[in-house]
């Protein structure tokens, strides 16, 4: 195919045959209990320099308990994939945990702006759709997928996509490279101890991105019996053999919400936005990450049962997601 144009952004690419071989060797098919604390899951499966990706955003069903643990353990030089570049991207940058971000939606605050301008964080632009396509290509074992989404926009220029001549019709078509993250973080409503996981309500691509990733850490609001999974297998979003760790984390998406379970904490986000606007995220990190030893301790000491119960009460359509 004739290359007509190409973006200048850097991208991470793994040979499809290499990733297939890795999956065959490392992914376990037997039923084993994969439950770990968030601390142990991060210690075991997240290393400095890893490419880390997650589904959805810090507002809705984001794995914020795992993100805080990654920061707490002092990981460095992460390449972070964010379909929505929101709170978690800024916290990772403020803590010095990530050096690169693949961004689908770039909602930068001053903290992340400064990190990009000073060269501490490098950003490659995509779109929500093309980042999803990259994960889909990785899950399919193909080197790229075609799309028309980037054509005619300057996002193409700052991405890692290429424009080629369509061999069938002769018109320009954009190609986005496959993506196979080292680690995928996914917060779910329910999971069994083996990793069969259920996501209810809106989502982006939890199954496809889990299938594309070398290691998958699930955090879940509820651990349910395996027999419940077997009784209604159609509700399983992610099958167990894609999952490496299951972390029991009630309110694991906090301060974001979990559809049908609890609403996002607007007061908490207001506090965060105020500190971010003041350039004082060190205070936020000290309060909600470094001064507590775990997600459970943070909820108990910094949030409290009354506020959590109120957030759960506000999710008035809870049963509609079951």
Helices and strands as residue ranges (DSSP letters): E 3-6, H 16-26, H 38-45, E 51-54, H 64-72, E 78-82, H 87-94, E 98-103, H 110-117, E 122-125, H 128-140, E 144-147, E 162-165, E 172-177, E 183-191, E 197-198, H 206-212, E 215-223, H 226-231, G 233-235, G 240-242, E 245-248, H 266-277, H 281-285, I 286-290, H 295-298, I 299-303, H 305-314, G 318-321
